[in-house]
Amino acid sequence: MPVEIGNEVMDRLRRQVSHWPNKIQATPLHRAIAEGKATREGYVELLEKMWAFQSGFERRVRGRREWEGFGFEFSEREKADRIERDLTYFVVPMAGKSDLDLPLDDATFGFVCGYLYVIESATMFGQNQFRILSRKLGIGSDTGGAFLNSYGDRAGLMWRNCQDFLERVGQSRSSAVADMISGATDAYQRLEACLKS
């Protein structure tokens, strides 16, 4: 259950990376969805790129002991398997696919949490894309839309819990917020490059 501890960390983090969400949404695959021009092929390409990013993140950080130390259920946030289900629905083979080489193996936990911020805030954006693509392409939670609808009706609660967690991490040590900002910036840069590739 979230604990009310203020939002100083989140406010600072949001301010420092506030221009990035619009840059991500301006990439061709996201723009096509927003403009009602999404195609099945474009959506599958988006899923493949998001799998590479998401899997690259999860594989490198799921074993960090800090998750448990802060009482955060990281396993509930994993989405690579959901993307794999979506790609299987669209009959896209996973064999031979490689995830992104992200600089997280020796990163501070604050840096890792900057990545988490990017991923979890994108999950909230994904809820809107799910509604658009449900109408345009007919996807559903079990029919190609498991990733975009990751949390379903729990999306708001999951985001609030994540913000509370990030707030606690940011207050845990003097360099944590700066590390989170660096991590989020790096994540946005790499995600943008991935989506444009």
N, C-alpha and C positions, 0 to 999 in steps of 0.2 A: 504494500500500500504506500502511495507517495506521501512524503512528509513535507509540510509547508516550510520551506527554508529560504524563501525569497528567490529572486531571479537575476541577481547581479551578474553572474557568470554568463547566463544565456543572453542577456542583453548585450554584454560586451562581445560575445561570440557572433551574434547576429549582425551587429554593427560592422564588424570587421570583414564579414563575407557577404554582406547584403546584396552586392551586385552579381554574385555568382548564380543564384537560381535562374535569373532571367537569361543569363548566357547559356545555361544548360537547356532551358526551354526553347531557345532560339536555334538549337542544332536541328538539322533537317528532319530527322526522324520524329522528334518531339513536335516540331512546328507542323508537320503534316497531320499529326493527330489533332492538334489544337484547331487547325483550319478545316477539319472535316475531310481531309484528303488521304487518310490512312488507307493502306492496302494490306492485305494479308502478308505479302512479301516484306513490306517495310516493317510491319509489326514483328515478324519472325526475326528480321535483322536486328531490331531493337532488343528483343529477348536474348539473342546470342551475345550481343555486346554487353548487356547487363549481367548475363551469366559470367562472362569473363571477369568483370569487375567484382561482382558479388562473391564469386568463388575465390578469387584472389585474396579478397579481404578475409573471408571466413576461415579459409585454410590456414592463414598465418596467425590468426588471433584467438581462435576458439579455445586454445589450451591455456590462455593467460589466467593466472591465479587471481588476479585483481577482480575479475568479474564476481567471483564468489565472495571475495573480501568486502565488496561493496553491496553484496546482496542482490546482484543483477542477474537475471536469468537470460544469459546470452543465447542459449539454445532456442528460446522462443523467438529470437530475432533473425534466425538464419533463414535465408530465402533462396539460396542456390538450388536446393532440392525442389522448390516450387517452380523455379524457372525450368528445370529439367523436365518436370511434369508437363509444363506448357509446351515445351519443344517436342516432347514425345507425342503429345496430342496432335501437333502439326506435322508429325512424322519426320522430325529432324533428328538424325543420329548424333549421339554425343561422343561416339568413339573418335579419338584423335583430337578433340578440342582441348585447347590449353587456356588456362586462366591467366590474368595479368600478373606480372611480376611487380608487386607493390612493395614499397620500402618499409615494411612493418615488422620484420623479424627481430630487429634490435631497437625498435622505437620505444619511446617512453609511453606510458599508459595514457597520458594526456594526448599525445599525438594520435594514438589509436582511437581515442574517443572523439577526436576531430573527424576522423573517417566515419565513425558511427553516427555523428550528428548529420553528416551529409546523406548517408544512406537512409536514416530514419526520417529525415525531413522530406526526402524524395519519396518515401513510402506514402506520406500524406498526399503528396502531389499525385501519386499513382492512383489514389482513390478516384480522383476526377477523371483521369485517363480511362480507368475501368468503366465508368459510366458512359463515356463517349464511345469507346470501342465496343461496349455491349450493344449499343444501337447500330454502330457502323458495320461491325464485323460479326456480331452475334456471339461474342465470347461470354463465358460465364466462369464462375469459380472453379468448376470442374471441366470446363471446355476451353482451355487456353488462357484463362485469366487468373490463375492461382497466384501468380506473382503480384500483379497489380492490385489484387484484392486480398493481400496477405493477411490483414487483420480483420477484415470485414467490419462488423459493427463495433469492434473493439479498437478501431484505429485511433480515435480520440484519446481513449484511456491509455493505450500503449505509448502515444506521443507524450502525454503528460508525465507518465512514469519515466520515460527516457529523459525528459527535461530535468526532472527531479534528480535523477541519477547523475546527469552531466553537471548539475549544480553542485552536488556533493563532491564529485571528482575535482571540479575546478577549485573548490575551497580546501582541498586536502593538502596542497603544497603550493609554495609560492610561484613555481614555474608552470603549474598545470594549465592555467588559462592560456598563456602564451603558446604552450605546446599544443593545446586544442586548436587554437587559431591556425598554427602552422600545419597541423594535420588536416584540418578542414580545407585550407587553401590548396594543399597538395592533392587532396582527394578530388576537389572540384577541377583542378587543372588536368589531372589524369583522366577523370571521367569525361570531360569535354573532348580531350584528344581521342579517347576511345570511341566516343559517339560520332566524331567527325571522320574517323579512319575508314 
